[in-house]
Amino acid sequence: MIKSRWFYHPLFIFIFSLLALGSSLIIYIRSYLRVNAALEDLVLKYHLNSQSMMQTETWILVLILSLLVAVILAGLLIIFIYYQKMIQLYRLQQNFINGFTHELKTPIASLQLFLETFTRHELPREEQLKYLEYMRRDTVRLSDNVNRILNLGRLEDRNFKADFIEQDLVILIEEFLKNTPHLFEEGKVTFHSEVKSLILPIDTALFEMLMMNLITNALIYNKSKEKKVEINLSIQDNTIFLDFKDNGMGLDKSQVKKIFKKFYQVGKSTKGSGLGLYIVHSIAKLHRGEIHAYSLGVGAGSVFRVSLKNMEQK
């Protein structure tokens, strides 16, 4: 949603532009008649040069009309830019709806198929366990998609306040990777830290969401036979850098700044919601940090760097 004050609203600008246009015409007509009559009286009274006086009148009218026309053009330009952004947002929302619908329909259809298989056939225990595992993965996928929407609503709520607690970032990352191996079964995730302990005010739930989105994205958009994600924690000049490096598809230079926008997806055929990196950006901002993406190009992998400040090293 585009946030703006009332005087930036396109309807107000459009009405103001029309009023400016109408005012310019009225002022021109009235000014011409009044000034012309006044100058004629002045010329006759003081026997002045009529040509020089008429030139002064002309320049005054030109100046006033130029200012009014400039206001009109500026208003129309703002309206044009506003609606261009609205059109772009509409297209992104359509892509989000299409992608998110696919993300919901696929696991639902899969679950339905497995349930029908269970009801129609007597399966051996091994087959049952295999299908149950597939169903578990589908429910996790559905849960992740629903949680993204719910989390997005929370983060965009003006009254939302993060629950910051002083804790060790190194231990937090290690425990997260230890307790959630099922989320990263498709590849290998490693963690290296330059320091043994790093105490920071962190919202645990939000920061784990940030890590989950970055790691799962790195594995999903990766066509390598051996998918890898390296997490590196380093400190430079009182700034913490948390790098998520992968050997995946990489990014084009034109996409590096766009990928953190809401609903943006790389490629027209990309499946997904387009919310993961937007949520990551919002969480980093709540922690008074930033996130940037780096890539040598398509096929060369990517690095997502989270920068945090106000740290206390032990």
N, C-alpha and C positions, 0 to 999 in steps of 0.2 A: 504494500500500500504506500502511495506517495503522500508524505506528510507535508502540508503547506499551510501558511496562514491565509486568512480570508482574502487579503488583498492580492494574493498570488493565484486565487482561483480563476480558472479560464473564463467562467461566466462573467465575473466582475470585470476582468480585463477586456472581454469582448464588449460589454456594455459601455465601459469607460472609453474604449476606442471609438465606438459609434458616437458617443456624446462629444468626443474631441473632434470628430469629423464634422458633425453637425454644427458645433460651436465655431469651427474654423470658417464655415460657409457664412454663418450669420454674422460673425465678426467682420468678415471681409466685406459683406454688403453694407452693413451699418457703418463701418469705419470709412469705407470709400465715400459714402454719401455725406457723412458728417464732416470728415476731414476735408473733403473737396469743397464743401460749402464754406467751411471756416477759412480755408486758405484763400478762397476767392475774395471773401470779405477783407482778409488781411492784406492781400495784394492791392485791392482797390483803395483801402484806407491809407496805406503807407506808400503806395506807388512802388512796390517791390517787383523784383524780377520774377515773373510767374514760372519760368522754366526751372529755376533752382528750387523753388518751393515744392513744385510737383515731384522733383527728384527725391526730396526728403520724404514726402508722403509715400512714394513708391517703396523706398527702402524700409520704412517702418512696417508696411504691410507685408513685404517679403520676409522680414525677420519674424513677425508673429506667425505667419502661415508656415514658415519653415519649421518653427518649434512645434507647432501643432501636428504637422505631417510627420515629424520625427517621433512624436509620442504615438501616433497611430501605427507607424511601421514597427516601433518597438513592441507595442502591444500585440500586433499580429504575429510577430516573430516569437514572442513568448508562448502564445497559443499554439503555434506550429510545433515548437519544441516539446511543449507539454503533451500534446496529443501523439507526437512521435514516441515519447516514452510510454504513454498509455498503450499504444499499439504493440510496442515491444513487450511490455508486461503481459498483455493479453496473449501474445504468441507463446511466451514462456509458460504461462498458466495452462495453455492448451497442451503444450508438450508435457507438462507435469501431470495433467489429468490422464493423458494417453499412457505415459510411462507408468504412473502409479496404478492405474487400472490393470495394466499387464502384471505388475508386481503382486497385486492381490488375487487376480484370477488364476494365475499359474499354480500357486500352492493350494488354492481351494479346489481346483480341478484335480490336482494330484491326490489330495486327501479323499475326495469323493471316489476316485478310482480305487484307492486302496481299501476304503471301507466297503465298497461293493464287492471287491475280491474276497474280503473276509466273510461277508454274509452269504456268498454264493458257493464258496469252496472250503473244503476242509484242508487246511495247510499244515505241513509239518512244523514243529517248533522252530527249527532254524529259519524256515521261510517266514514264519510269523515275526520273529525277531528282526529279520532284514527289513520287512515292510514297516514294522513299528519304528525302526530307526529312520526310515525315509519320512514317515509321518511326523516324527519328532523334529526333523530338520525343517519340514514345511511349516510347522507351528512356530518354530523359532523365527523363520523368515517373515511370517505374518505378524508376529509380535514385534519384530524390529521395525517393520513398516508403520504399524499403528503407533508405536512409541515415538517415531520420528515426528509424526504429525502432532502428537500430544506435547512433545518437548518443544516443538516450534512454537506452539501456542503459549507455553510457559515462558519461553525466552523473550517473546515479543510483548508480553504483558508488562505494562509500565509499572505495575505494583510488585513485579517479581523481584525478590531479593535472594541472592545466592547465600548458601549456608557455609561460610568460610571457617575452616578449622586449621589451626597450626599443626602440620604433619609433615612427615618425611616423604619427599617426592620420590626418592629412589626406592624406598620400601613400597610405596603406593604402586609404582609401575611394576615392580617385581611380583607383588601379590596379585595384581590384575592379570598378568600373563600366566601366572601359576594357576589361578582359579578359573580361567576362561579358555582352556586349550581347545574346547569343542568349537569355538567361534573361528578358529584359525587353522582348521584341519587341512585346508587346501595348500598351505605353504609353510615355510619355516620363518618364525619370528624370533629375532635375537635382540638382546639389550646390553648396552655397554655404557658405563658411567665413569666420568673422570673423578668424581667424588664419591665417598662412601655414604655420606649423609647430607641432606639438603632440606632444611625446614622452611616451609612456605605456608601462607594462608591459602588453602585449597578447598573448593567444594568437591568432595569425593565423587559424588554421583555424576556431576557435570564433567569433571575431568576424565573419568572413566568413559563417559560417552564420547568425549573428544578423541580419546585413544582408539576406541572401538571403531568409530567412523573412519579414521585415518588408516587403520590397519586393514579393515575389510575393503575399503576402496582400493588400497594398494594390491590386494589379492584378486578382487573382482576384475579390475582393469589390467590384467596381466595374462599374457598368452605364453609365457615361458614354461618350459617343461618343469623346471624347479623354481617355484615362486618363492621369493625371498623378501623379507622386510627387516631392515636393520634400524634399531632405535638407538640413537646416540645422545647422551646428555653431556653438555660441556658448559663452561663458564668463561666469559670474556668481558672484562671491564664492567663488572657488577651486573651483567646481563646473562640470563640463563638461556641456552639454546637447546631445544629438544627437537632433534632431526629424525624424520621418518623417511628412510631411503628405501626405494624399491627397484626391482629390475623389470618393471612393467612396460606399458605401452608408451610412456613418456607424454610430453605435451608440446604442442606448437607454441611459439612465442606469443601469437595472437590470443591464445587461450589462457595464459598464465594469470592474468588479472581478472578474467571473466568467471573463472570456475568457482569463486566464492560468492557469486551473486545468487539470490534466491531463484530456484527453479532452473538454473542454467545447467545444461548437459552437454558433454563433449560429443559431438556427432549427432546427426539427426536420428539415427537408428539405435542410439544408446538406450538401454533399459534402465529404469530406476526412477527415483522421485526428484532428483535434482536438489535435494535438501541437505544431504550429508555434510558437504563442505561449508554450506551457509551456516549450519548449526555449529560446526567447528569454529568458524570465524566468530560467531556470537559468543561462544564459550570463552575463547581466547580473550576477547574484548572485556568480558566480565571479570577476568582475572588480571586486568590491566596489562594485557599482552597483545601481541600481534602474531599473525601467521602469514607466511609467504611461500610461494611455490617456485621451484627451480627445476629446469630440465634442459638437457642439451638438444632436445628435439624429439620428434616422434620415433619410438622404438628404443630410446636411450635411457628409459627409466626416469623417475622423478624424485625430488626431495621436497618434503613439506616441513618447513622450519617454524616451530612455535617459539617465540621470544617472550620471556617473562622477566619482570624487574622486581624491585623491592624485596630482594632475597636476603636470607641470612644463612651464611655458610658455616657448617660445623666441621 
